[in-house]
Amino acid sequence: MWAATGTEGTWRPGLDTPVRWAGVVTGLAANVLVTFSPDPDVDLLYGFPVFGLCVMAGLFAADLIARPQPGWLRAADMTPRRIRDYELPRVS
C-alpha cells in the first residue's frame, strides 16, 4: 500500500473534511463569544488567537480520525550532496 494513493488507507475517509470545517465554524462561533469588550483593539487581540486555536484543533482532530492504517509506507531515498555536485557559473 502506498501512502500517497488517496484516502483508501484511512479509517473514515469521508469524515476528515467535515471535521476540518467544523473547526473553522467553531472558531468563528468562539470568536463571536469572546468579543465582549467594547474596545475594538481587544476584539482583535483575543479574536484571532481563539479562531486560530479552534482551526488547529479541528485539523488535529481530522488527522486523528483519518490517519492511515499501520503498514508499509513509501520512503524517499536520501543522497548526501556537496557543493561540488552543483555546477556554478564562473565569475569573470
C-alpha positions in Angstrom: 0.0 0.0 0.0 1.4 3.4 -0.9 0.9 6.3 1.4 0.1 8.8 -1.4 -2.6 6.8 -3.3 -5.6 8.5 -1.8 -7.9 8.0 1.1 -8.4 4.3 0.8 -6.0 3.8 3.7 -7.9 6.0 6.2 -10.2 4.9 8.9 -13.1 7.2 7.9 -12.3 8.6 4.5 -15.4 10.9 4.2 -15.2 12.4 7.7 -11.9 14.3 7.7 -13.1 17.3 5.6 -16.3 18.0 7.6 -14.3 17.8 10.8 -11.9 20.4 9.5 -14.7 22.7 8.5 -16.3 22.1 11.9 -13.1 23.5 13.4 -13.5 26.7 11.3 -17.1 27.1 12.2 -16.3 26.5 15.9 -13.6 29.1 15.7 -16.0 31.7 14.2 -18.6 30.9 16.9 -16.0 31.2 19.7 -14.7 34.4 18.1 -18.2 35.9 18.5 -18.4 34.7 22.1 -15.0 36.1 23.0 -15.6 39.6 21.8 -17.2 41.1 25.0 -15.2 44.3 25.2 -16.4 47.5 23.5 -12.8 48.4 22.7 -12.1 47.2 19.1 -8.4 46.5 19.8 -9.2 44.0 22.4 -11.6 42.2 20.0 -8.7 41.8 17.5 -6.3 40.7 20.2 -8.5 37.9 21.5 -10.4 37.0 18.4 -7.6 35.9 16.1 -5.9 33.6 18.6 -9.2 31.9 19.6 -10.1 31.4 15.9 -6.6 30.0 15.1 -6.6 27.6 18.1 -10.1 26.3 17.1 -8.9 25.8 13.5 -5.8 24.0 14.7 -7.9 21.8 17.0 -10.1 20.9 14.0 -7.1 20.0 11.9 -5.7 17.9 14.7 -9.0 16.0 15.2 -9.3 15.4 11.4 -5.7 14.0 11.4 -6.6 11.7 14.3 -9.8 10.5 12.6 -8.4 9.9 9.1 -4.9 8.6 9.8 -3.6 5.8 7.6 -3.7 2.2 8.7 -0.4 0.8 10.0 1.7 -0.9 7.4 4.3 -0.3 4.8 4.8 3.3 3.8 6.8 4.7 0.9 10.0 6.5 1.9 12.3 8.7 -0.2 16.0 7.9 -0.8 18.4 10.3 0.8 21.6 11.2 -1.0 24.2 13.4 0.5 25.1 16.5 -1.6 28.2 18.5 -1.6 28.8 22.0 -3.1 31.0 20.3 -5.8 27.9 18.5 -7.1 26.4 21.7 -8.4 27.8 23.5 -11.5 28.1 27.2 -10.8 29.0 29.7 -13.5 32.5 31.2 -13.2 32.7 34.8 -12.2 34.8 36.8 -14.6 
